[in-house]
């Protein structure tokens, strides 16, 4: 199971109205072990991404966004990444960012460490599955 981590700037961006998580375009970025994200990264430009040649779309679909008794939950559909036309560059970290805001551009939300390299040969898939909730704020 992948280990969840949040970016420190996300905590600041929420009350400053940078994110509208139910409506904005949430996207995944992939990074290699040599380019690990750290909690102090704040925007996509802080990361070194792998090449996305031969990889399917990385945009998440929000299933629900709701609040109950002061707890907010964001649910996204599983996203299946598919290698097509060749292998995909090796990655270890999956990073969620918001592709909608322009200031700051592409603010980071969180990342998952898969604990080792992930490789996709032509035709193979990788499923990003966050279970019952992608994000919970209390």
C-alpha positions as CSV (number, residue, x, y, z in Angstrom):
1,X,0.0,0.0,0.0
2,X,1.3,3.5,-0.9
3,X,2.1,5.9,1.9
4,X,0.2,9.2,1.8
5,X,1.9,12.6,2.4
6,X,0.6,16.1,2.3
7,X,2.4,19.2,1.0
8,X,2.7,21.9,3.7
9,X,1.5,24.7,1.2
10,X,-1.8,22.8,0.7
11,X,-2.8,23.7,4.3
12,X,-2.2,27.4,3.6
13,X,-3.8,27.3,0.1
14,X,-7.1,26.0,1.4
15,X,-8.2,29.0,3.5
16,X,-6.7,31.3,0.9
17,X,-9.2,30.1,-1.7
18,X,-6.6,28.6,-4.0
19,X,-8.6,25.3,-4.4
20,X,-12.1,24.5,-5.3
21,X,-11.6,20.7,-5.0
22,X,-15.1,19.8,-6.2
23,X,-14.8,21.8,-9.4
24,X,-11.1,22.3,-10.3
25,X,-9.1,19.9,-12.5
26,X,-7.1,17.6,-10.3
27,X,-4.2,15.8,-12.1
28,X,-1.5,13.3,-11.2
29,X,2.2,13.9,-11.8
30,X,4.7,11.0,-11.5
31,X,8.3,11.3,-10.2
32,X,11.2,8.9,-10.0
33,X,13.0,7.8,-6.8
34,X,15.8,10.2,-7.6
35,X,13.4,13.2,-7.7
36,X,11.4,12.5,-4.5
37,X,8.9,15.2,-3.5
38,X,9.3,16.8,-0.1
39,X,6.7,18.5,2.1
40,X,8.1,21.9,1.4
41,X,7.4,21.7,-2.3
42,X,4.4,23.9,-3.2
43,X,3.9,24.0,-6.9
44,X,4.3,21.5,-9.8
45,X,7.4,23.5,-11.1
46,X,9.2,22.4,-7.9
47,X,9.1,18.8,-9.1
48,X,11.0,16.9,-11.7
49,X,8.5,14.7,-13.5
50,X,9.0,11.6,-15.6
51,X,8.4,11.8,-19.4
52,X,4.7,10.9,-20.1
53,X,5.4,9.5,-23.6
54,X,3.2,6.4,-24.1
55,X,1.1,7.1,-21.0
56,X,-2.7,7.6,-20.9
57,X,-4.4,10.8,-19.4
58,X,-3.6,11.6,-15.7
59,X,-6.7,13.7,-14.9
60,X,-8.8,12.6,-11.9
61,X,-12.6,12.5,-11.8
62,X,-14.2,13.7,-8.7
63,X,-17.0,11.4,-7.6
64,X,-18.2,13.4,-4.6
65,X,-17.4,16.3,-2.5
66,X,-19.3,16.6,0.8
67,X,-19.2,17.7,4.4
68,X,-20.8,16.0,7.3
69,X,-20.6,17.1,11.0
70,X,-17.6,19.3,10.2
71,X,-15.6,16.6,8.3
72,X,-15.0,17.2,4.5
73,X,-14.5,14.2,2.2
74,X,-13.4,14.3,-1.4
75,X,-13.8,11.0,-3.3
76,X,-12.3,10.4,-6.7
77,X,-12.8,7.6,-9.2
78,X,-10.0,5.0,-9.6
79,X,-7.7,6.1,-12.4
80,X,-6.1,3.5,-14.6
81,X,-2.9,4.6,-16.2
82,X,-2.1,2.6,-19.3
83,X,1.2,2.3,-21.2
84,X,0.4,2.3,-24.9
85,X,2.9,2.4,-27.8
86,X,5.9,1.6,-25.6
87,X,7.1,1.5,-22.0
88,X,6.6,4.4,-19.6
89,X,9.5,5.9,-17.6
90,X,10.0,4.3,-14.2
91,X,8.4,6.2,-11.3
92,X,8.0,5.8,-7.5
93,X,5.9,8.8,-6.4
94,X,2.4,9.8,-7.5
95,X,1.6,13.5,-6.9
96,X,-1.8,15.1,-6.9
97,X,-1.9,18.8,-8.0
98,X,-4.6,21.3,-9.0
99,X,-4.3,22.2,-12.7
100,X,-6.8,25.0,-12.5
101,X,-5.4,28.0,-10.5
102,X,-3.0,30.4,-12.1
103,X,-1.7,32.0,-8.9
104,X,0.0,30.0,-7.7
105,X,0.1,27.9,-10.9
106,X,-0.4,24.2,-10.4
107,X,-0.4,24.1,-6.6
108,X,0.5,20.7,-5.0
109,X,-2.0,18.8,-2.8
110,X,-0.4,15.5,-1.7
111,X,1.8,12.6,-2.8
112,X,2.0,8.8,-2.4
113,X,5.2,6.8,-2.0
114,X,4.8,3.4,-3.5
115,X,7.9,2.1,-1.7
116,X,9.8,1.1,-4.8
117,X,10.0,1.6,-8.5
118,X,7.0,1.2,-10.7
119,X,7.5,0.1,-14.3
120,X,5.0,-0.2,-17.0
121,X,5.8,-2.0,-20.2
122,X,3.7,-1.5,-23.3
123,X,0.1,-2.6,-22.6
124,X,0.5,-2.7,-18.8
125,X,-1.6,-0.7,-16.4
126,X,-1.3,1.0,-13.0
127,X,-4.4,1.7,-11.0
128,X,-4.5,4.8,-8.7
129,X,-7.1,3.7,-6.1
130,X,-7.6,5.7,-3.0
131,X,-10.4,3.6,-1.5
132,X,-13.3,5.4,0.2
133,X,-11.8,8.8,0.3
134,X,-9.1,10.6,-1.7
135,X,-8.9,13.4,0.9
136,X,-10.5,14.0,4.3
137,X,-10.3,17.3,6.2
138,X,-11.4,17.5,9.8
